[in-house]
Amino acid sequence: MKIRIDSYLPLTDVEGPGTRFCIWVQGCSIHCEGCANKHMWNPQEGTDFDVNEIVNLIEKYKDKIEGVTFLGGEPLEQIDAVSYISKEVQNMGLTVLVFTGYDYNEISAEEEIKELQKHIDILIDGKYEQDKRDFSRPWVGSSNQKYYFFSNKYNDDIIKSYKNKFEIRIDRHNKISVNGMGKFEELSDII
């Protein structure tokens, strides 16, 4: 089985609790107004990986990370691959956080969602709604987005333990990359 991704980051401290391996999946049909990742909308772009190749990459970092985060793009549009990787990640003793623009209450009865739910610890749902922009809670950008806890690893207390922040990287070719959540426009004054 394949998964199409835009990029991955083996070690990040801003995309969920603790240090995480982060996977930005490619493809999203939701198209939220004001989306920061429009370049991930087209499902034909990005790179195909075999799911076991991704699992092997994660395994190399398992002693350095608390878990894996799936964002995008839209992870649920590749739900079989995300479920498979999530199951393998939890078998390593790591946690899984999945972001989705879909409303969990509207899709929770679907069999694929029920299966995924068995293998994730946190689901954050809801479209990014520009008119509800709010960075007061960690990892989300608008007030309509909700947290769901599917294991005993985390609970609502985690929301109080973290604040939104950015990571800025400069590679050996002087290319700047930024990940995290917050007011990206404020970064333009710095970068």
N, C-alpha and C positions, 0 to 999 in steps of 0.2 A: 504494500500500500504506500502511496505517495502523499506528501503534504507539500503544498506550495507556500513558500514563505518569502517575505520581503527581506528580512534580516533576523539575526539573533545576536544576543549579547550574553556571553557566558557568566559575567559577574556584574551585577548592578545592585545598588542599595536603594533605588527609588521607585521600583515597580512592584511593590508589595512588601510584606513583612520580611525583615532580614535580608540577607544577600541572596539574590535569585538569578537563575538562568532565565532569560527573557526571550520569547519567540514572537515576532510580529508576523502573523499570517498574511498572505496576499489574497486580496479579493474581498469586496464588501458591496452588497447591493442596497444597503440602507441609505448611504450618502447623507449623513447629517450635515446641516448647514453649519459652516464654521469649523468643520473637521480639520484637525491638524495633520491628518495622515491621508489626504486625498490621493497621494501617489500610490497608496495601497488598495485603491478601489478596484482597479482593473484586474480581474482574475487571471488574465493571460500573461501578466508581467510577473516578476519575481523569479524564484528558482525552485524547481522540484527537488525534493529530498525524499529518499526512502525513510519511512518512519523509524526503522531500526538504526539508520545512520544518525538520526537525531537523538535517539535513546542512547546510543554509544557515546555521542558527544556529551550529553548530560552526565553520563556515568563518570566521565573523566573529571568532572567538577564536583561530584557528589559530596566530597569531604569539605568543600569550601562554601556550599550553598545550603540554604534552608528549604529551597523549593524552586519551582518553575512557574512562570507567569506566561499566559497566552494572551496576546492583544492583537491589534490589527489596524486595518483590515477587520474582518469578522470571523473569529474562531469557530462559531457554530456553523458557518457555511462549509467547514471541513470537519464536521463533528466526529466522523468515524476515526479519522487520523488523530484528532485531538484526544478522543477517548482512549485510543490505544496507547498513545504516548503517556497520557495521564496515569493509566493503570500501571505501566512500567515504572513511572516515576514514583508512585506511591509504594510499589514493591521495593524500591531502593530506600524507603524510609523518609522520603522527601514529601513536601506539601505541594499542592497545586492551586493556583488562582487563575480563574478564567474571566475575562471581560467579554461582555456581549452588548450590542446595541438593542437586542430584542428584549421585550418585557417578559421576565421569567413567568409571571402569572399567566400570560397568554400561551406559553409554550410548554409549561411544566408537565402536561399530560402526555406529550409526545414520547414514544418509546426511546428514541435516541437521546433525549434529554434525561430521562430516568436512568439510562445506562451511564451517561457522562457523570451525572450527579453522584454515582457510587464511587467515582474516582477523583473527585475534586474536593477541596477543603473550603474554598471561598468562590462564590460567583458574584460578580458585580454586573448588574444589568442596567439597561436603559440607554436610549439614544443620548448623545450629547445635544442639549438644547441650549442654543446660544442665548436665548432670552432668560434662561434660568442659570446662567453662568455663576458658579460658586466653587471656590477653591478652599473652603473652610474645612473640608473633610479630606482625608488622604486618598490619593490615587484617582479621584473623580473630578470632573470639570463642571458638572451642573447638578443642581439640587434635586432633580428627579431621580438620579441614579441611586440604586439600593444595593445593600450588601446581604448575601445569603450565606449562612454557615452550614456546611454539610458534614462536618466531622467535629470531634471534640478538641481539635488542635487550636482553634481560634474561636473567639466570640466577640461581642460588641466592644469589649475593652480594647481590642486592637485598634479600633478607630480613634480612640483617645490617645494611643501611644505613638502615633506617627503624624507627621505633617507633610504636606506636599513640598517637594523640592526637585531640583534639577541636577543632572550630572552633565558636565561638559567635557568632551574629549577632543584632543587634537592628535591626529595620527601622524605618521612619519612623513606624509606628503602634505602636511599642514591643512588637511581637511578637518573642519570642525563638525562634530556631531553633538546633538543634545537629546537627552531623553529625560523623562519625568513628567510632572504635571505642575502647572501654574501659569502665570501670565507670561507667555512666550514673547509678547511684544516688548516687555521690559528688558529682555535679553539683548534686543537689537542695539540698545544703548551701550551695552557692555562689549559685545562681540564685534 
